[in-house]
């Protein structure tokens, strides 16, 4: 399957358990609503000198309850990731916004860069990731589950999220880190912290062994 419509054609031909590997190019909406994934497939992006696989669309992850499989996303740049089920595993992705508008969702996020994480019905478990900003959806605040973050960097966070954070770095904007959070073994660097330049590339291109933190303070 080739061209900008190759992703849609490959998905339509795929069955649960199949792997779809996309070349390093940009894909857009399949229709006016974006791109909806309702099969338990693996979708992998490609890294090359020409760039990364980019999906400039809202990607809806919506497995039916009767499907006990898992959606796997790896190595993709995605505009908005909309969770409508829990059996989702996201790794080595760069996502502008993650949220769940209407259904409770508890996905697993590994080695990702997240522009904005919107809490409410979304309560992921996150490992070894950079979280640039978080926000609480006030309409869903009473329904929020607990988000667990291990070996992560919070660049900026606000609101009253239910968070359990372990071995994390709390960077520039975390003066507003919520009192409801439960931090364990975390480093609060305040405004003196900056990500090292290759932090994100290390997340995407190298294996991070358990206990290794791919970030470090530049200044103290």
N, C-alpha and C positions, 0 to 999 in steps of 0.2 A: 504494500500500500504506500503510495507516494503523494507528495504535495501537501498543501495546507489542509486538505480534507482527509489525509491518510489516517490521522488519529481516529476520527469518527468511523471511518470504514473498518479499521482494525478492531475497534471496540465492538462494532455491530457484529463482526464475524467471530468474536471471542466468546469463550464459555468460562464458567467458574473455574478458577485455578490456572488460567492461561496467563502468560507474561507478554505485555506489550512494551516494546522498547522504542522510544521516540528519538529521532535525530535532533541535533542542536538547532532548532528553528522555533519560530513563534506560532502558536496556535490560538485561535479565537473562538467565539461562541459557536456552538452547533446550531443554536436557535436563539430567540430573543431572551430566553431565560438563562442562558449560559451552557454549562456542560454538566450532565447528570450521570453519575456512576451508580448503577444498580446491580452490578455483577461483582462477584468476589474475585477480582483480577488483580494482578500486579502491574503497575504502570511505572516504568523506569525512564528517567531522562538520560541524556548523553552530554558529556563534557568534552569540549574540543577547543582548539585555538580560536575557533570562530564564535565561541560562547557556550551557552547552556540552553537546555530545552525550557522554553517559556510558554506558559498558558495565561494569556491575557483575557481571563474570563472568570466568572464565579463558578467554582467547581463544587457541585453538590454531591455529597457522599451519602448515599441513601439506599443501603441494602434492605430488602424486605425482612421482616422479623422471621420469616420462615427460612431464610438463608443463614446458615450457621458458619459460613466462611468469613474471610477477612479481606478487606481492601488494603493493598499495600501500595504506597506511593513513595518513590525514591528518586532523589536527584533532580527535582523539578523546581522551577521558579513559577509561583502561582499567585495570581492577583488576590482573590478571596477564596478561602476554603470554608465551605459551609457544611457543618456536621449534622446529619440527620439520622445517624446510627452510631453505635459505640465500637463495633468491631472494625476499627480502622487503625493502621500502623503507618506513621509518616516518618521518613528518615531522610536526612541530608537535603532537606528542601528549604527554600527561601520563600516565605509566605508573607504577603502584605498584611492580611487580616485573617484571623481564625475566629469563628463564632458558631453558635447553634441557635437558630431563631425560634424553633418550635418544639424540639424534642430533646430530652436529656441525652447527653453524649459523653462518654469517658474514653476517648481515644488514647493511644500511646504515641508520644512524639519523641524522636531521638535525633540528636545532632542537627537541629534545625535553627534557622534564623527567622524570628517572628517579629513582624513590624508592630502589630497590635493584637493582643490576646483579649477577647471580650468574654468575660465570665458571665455567669447566669446559669443557663442550662448546660453550658460547656464546662466540664471539670476534668481536664486531661491529666495524665501522668507524663511528666516531661523529664528527659535526661539530656545532659551535656548540650544545652541549647542556649542561644542568646535571645532574650526576651526584651525587646526595645521599649514596649509600652503595654500597659494592661488597663482594662476598663471594666467596670461592673455595669451590666445592663440593668438599670433600676427596675424595669418592669419584671425582671426575672429574679431579683435579688433573694427573695424568700425561697426560691426553688434551687438555689445554687448548691452543688456538691462541693467537696474539698478537692482542690488542685494540689498535686504533689509534684515538687520540682527538686531534682537531685543533680548536683554538679552543673548548675546553670548560672548565667549572668543576667541579672535584672538591671537594665540600663535606666529605666524610668518606670515608676509604678504609682498608681493612685487608686483611690476607692477603698472599699471595705471588703475585699475579696477574702474568701476562706482559703488560706494557703498553708501548706506544710512545706517548708523549704529546708533542705539539708545540703551542706557543703556547697553553698552558693555564694556568689559575689554580688553584693548590693552596691551598685555604682551610683552615678551622678545624681539622679533624681529621686533616690529612695528615702529622702527625708520624709516623704509622705507614705512610707511603707506601712500598711495597715496594722493597727493594733490587734486585729483578729488573727494575724498570721502567726504561725508557730515556727520560728527559725531555730535550727540546730547546726552548730559548727559552721556558721556563716561568717564571712568577712565583709564588714561594712566600710567601704572605702570612701564614701562621700564623694566630693567633687574632685578628689585627687586621683581618681581611677580613669584609665583609658584602655580600651581594648587594644591589644597588640595587633598590628596590621594583618597578620596572617591567621588570626584566630578562626575566621569563618572558613578560609581555604583549608585549614587543618581539619575542621569538622567534616568537610565534604570530600577530601581527598586522602585522608589518612585514618587508619583505625585508631580509636581512642580506647586504651585499655582500662578496665575497671580501676577506679581510684585515681586515674590521671585526669587533671583538669587542663583543658586546652587553652586556658586563659591565664594571664598573669598581670599584675599591676605594672604600669609604666612608671608611675611616680608614687611617692608616699608623702 
